[in-house]
Amino acid sequence: MRANVSVWHGGFGLDEYIAHLVHFLEAIGPGAHIVAVCQPCVPALAAVASMAQGCHPAQPLSMTLMAGPIDCRINPTKVNELATSKAIDWSRAA
């Protein structure tokens, strides 16, 4: 089963994901900690870095990134190797 969200709900790219994390941390308030596992590591790192640069009062006290693909060129996984070994048409057909 494939679930699609209509575009009238708005976009949800990387920028929106980062903004969502910042808003979430604002809702929690000062003193929070953030943990990201796997794919959310990149947006979590970007959100916290952005908050640190702006001296945001809700910047988390700590950030834990686990198994995140910060730079997939270093020690690529089997998933990375598969993704780079196939043409884009292969993934569209899947």
Backbone as numpy.savetxt, mean C-alpha at the origin, in Angstrom:
# Nx Ny Nz CAx CAy CAz Cx Cy Cz
-15.99 -16.01 -8.85 -16.83 -14.83 -8.85 -15.94 -13.60 -8.85
-16.24 -12.69 -9.71 -15.47 -11.46 -9.83 -16.34 -10.30 -9.37
-15.83 -9.51 -8.43 -16.58 -8.35 -7.94 -15.96 -7.09 -8.52
-16.77 -6.25 -9.08 -16.31 -4.98 -9.63 -16.99 -3.84 -8.89
-16.24 -2.79 -8.68 -16.77 -1.59 -8.07 -16.90 -0.55 -9.17
-18.05 0.03 -9.30 -18.30 1.01 -10.34 -17.40 2.23 -10.17
-17.01 2.84 -11.31 -16.16 4.03 -11.25 -16.85 5.20 -10.59
-18.18 5.21 -10.50 -18.85 6.33 -9.85 -18.59 6.35 -8.35
-18.03 5.26 -7.81 -17.62 5.23 -6.40 -16.31 5.97 -6.20
-15.64 6.30 -7.29 -14.36 7.01 -7.21 -13.19 6.06 -7.41
-12.03 6.64 -7.60 -10.84 5.84 -7.82 -10.28 5.28 -6.53
-9.49 4.26 -6.66 -8.77 3.72 -5.51 -7.42 3.22 -5.98
-6.59 4.16 -6.40 -5.23 3.86 -6.78 -4.30 4.05 -5.59
-3.02 4.10 -5.88 -2.04 4.23 -4.81 -2.22 5.53 -4.02
-2.44 6.64 -4.72 -2.62 7.93 -4.02 -3.81 7.89 -3.07
-4.91 7.30 -3.52 -6.10 7.22 -2.68 -5.88 6.29 -1.48
-5.12 5.22 -1.72 -4.82 4.27 -0.64 -3.98 4.97 0.44
-2.97 5.73 0.01 -2.13 6.47 0.95 -2.97 7.48 1.73
-3.81 8.23 1.04 -4.68 9.21 1.70 -5.62 8.52 2.69
-6.13 7.35 2.32 -7.02 6.58 3.20 -6.29 6.22 4.50
-5.03 5.78 4.38 -4.27 5.43 5.58 -4.03 6.65 6.46
-3.71 7.78 5.83 -3.51 9.01 6.61 -4.80 9.38 7.35
-5.93 9.34 6.66 -7.22 9.67 7.30 -7.53 8.68 8.43
-7.21 7.42 8.21 -7.44 6.41 9.24 -6.60 6.71 10.47
-5.32 7.05 10.26 -4.45 7.39 11.39 -4.92 8.66 12.09
-5.46 9.61 11.33 -6.03 10.82 11.94 -7.21 10.47 12.83
-8.03 9.51 12.36 -9.20 9.10 13.14 -8.78 8.41 14.44
-7.71 7.63 14.39 -7.20 6.98 15.60 -6.61 8.03 16.54
-5.88 8.96 15.96 -5.30 10.04 16.76 -3.85 9.78 17.13
-3.24 10.75 17.77 -1.83 10.62 18.17 -1.62 9.41 19.08
-0.43 8.84 18.97 -0.08 7.70 19.82 -0.30 6.35 19.17
-0.77 6.32 17.93 -1.04 5.05 17.26 0.26 4.40 16.78
0.17 3.13 16.47 1.25 2.36 15.84 0.65 1.75 14.59
1.46 1.52 13.56 0.94 0.93 12.32 1.74 -0.32 11.98
1.03 -1.35 11.55 1.63 -2.61 11.11 1.09 -2.90 9.72
1.98 -3.21 8.78 1.56 -3.56 7.43 2.22 -4.88 7.06
1.44 -5.76 6.45 1.92 -7.07 6.04 1.71 -7.22 4.54
2.76 -7.51 3.83 2.78 -7.77 2.40 2.47 -6.51 1.58
1.48 -6.55 0.68 1.25 -5.44 -0.24 1.00 -4.08 0.42
0.36 -3.97 1.56 0.15 -2.65 2.17 1.43 -1.98 2.68
2.57 -2.67 2.66 3.80 -2.06 3.17 4.18 -0.80 2.42
4.07 -0.81 1.09 4.46 0.36 0.31 3.56 1.55 0.62
2.22 1.42 0.57 1.40 2.58 0.91 1.55 3.02 2.37
1.77 2.08 3.29 1.96 2.45 4.69 3.25 3.25 4.85
4.32 2.82 4.20 5.58 3.55 4.25 5.41 4.95 3.67
4.73 5.05 2.54 4.52 6.36 1.92 3.66 7.26 2.80
2.61 6.71 3.41 1.74 7.51 4.28 2.50 8.05 5.48
3.27 7.18 6.13 4.02 7.60 7.32 5.12 8.58 6.94
5.78 8.36 5.82 6.82 9.29 5.37 6.23 10.66 5.08
5.07 10.68 4.44 4.39 11.94 4.14 4.00 12.66 5.43
3.50 11.90 6.39 3.11 12.48 7.67 4.33 13.01 8.42
5.45 12.29 8.35 6.68 12.72 9.03 7.20 14.01 8.40
7.15 14.07 7.08 7.65 15.26 6.38 6.85 16.49 6.77
5.55 16.32 6.95 4.69 17.44 7.33 4.53 17.63 8.82
5.30 16.88 9.62 5.19 16.96 11.09 3.73 16.80 11.54
3.05 15.85 10.95 1.63 15.60 11.24 1.46 15.13 12.67
0.52 15.70 13.42 0.36 15.31 14.83 -0.10 13.87 15.02
-0.71 13.27 14.01 -1.17 11.88 14.15 -0.18 10.88 13.57
1.04 11.33 13.30 2.07 10.42 12.80 2.24 9.28 13.79
2.24 8.03 13.32 2.37 6.91 14.25 3.69 6.93 15.02
3.64 6.40 16.23 4.84 6.31 17.05 5.81 5.26 16.53
5.27 4.23 15.87 6.12 3.19 15.29 5.45 2.63 14.05
6.28 2.02 13.20 5.78 1.40 11.97 6.51 0.08 11.82
5.74 -1.00 11.64 6.30 -2.33 11.41 5.88 -2.78 10.02
6.85 -3.07 9.17 6.59 -3.56 7.82 7.08 -5.00 7.75
6.18 -5.92 7.40 6.54 -7.34 7.35 6.27 -7.91 5.96
7.29 -8.52 5.38 7.18 -9.23 4.10 6.65 -8.34 2.99
7.01 -7.06 3.03 6.51 -6.14 2.03 7.43 -6.02 0.83
6.85 -5.92 -0.34 7.63 -5.79 -1.56 8.09 -4.34 -1.78
8.96 -3.84 -0.92 9.42 -2.46 -1.04 10.18 -2.28 -2.35
11.05 -3.20 -2.70 11.75 -3.17 -3.97 11.83 -4.61 -4.49
10.90 -4.96 -5.37 10.78 -6.34 -5.86 11.94 -6.75 -6.76
12.78 -5.80 -7.15 13.94 -6.16 -7.96 14.98 -6.87 -7.12
14.96 -6.63 -5.82 15.90 -7.29 -4.92 15.22 -8.54 -4.38
15.83 -9.68 -4.55 15.26 -10.96 -4.11 13.82 -11.16 -4.57
13.58 -11.20 -5.89 12.21 -11.37 -6.37 11.65 -12.74 -5.96
10.35 -12.74 -5.70 9.66 -13.99 -5.36 9.22 -14.69 -6.64
8.68 -15.88 -6.50 8.15 -16.61 -7.66 7.03 -15.81 -8.33
6.24 -15.10 -7.53 5.16 -14.28 -8.09 5.76 -13.17 -8.96
6.81 -12.51 -8.47 7.48 -11.47 -9.26 8.06 -12.04 -10.54
8.70 -13.20 -10.44 9.29 -13.83 -11.62 8.22 -14.19 -12.64
7.09 -14.70 -12.17 5.99 -15.02 -13.09 5.46 -13.76 -13.76
5.28 -12.71 -12.98 4.73 -11.46 -13.53 5.64 -10.86 -14.59
6.94 -10.97 -14.43 7.86 -10.38 -15.40 8.16 -11.30 -16.57
7.78 -12.57 -16.47 8.06 -13.51 -17.55 6.93 -13.63 -18.56
5.79 -13.04 -18.28 4.61 -13.15 -19.16 4.27 -11.79 -19.75
3.70 -11.84 -20.94 3.22 -10.61 -21.58 1.92 -10.17 -20.91
1.58 -8.89 -21.04 0.37 -8.36 -20.40 -0.88 -9.08 -20.91
-0.88 -9.53 -22.16 -2.04 -10.23 -22.70 -2.29 -11.55 -21.96
-1.24 -12.16 -21.41 -1.40 -13.39 -20.65 -2.25 -13.13 -19.41
-1.99 -12.04 -18.71 -2.76 -11.76 -17.49 -4.18 -11.34 -17.81
-4.38 -10.69 -18.94 -5.74 -10.30 -19.33 -6.59 -11.52 -19.65
-5.96 -12.57 -20.18 -6.69 -13.77 -20.54 -6.98 -14.67 -19.35
-6.27 -14.45 -18.25 -6.42 -15.32 -17.07 -7.72 -15.11 -16.35
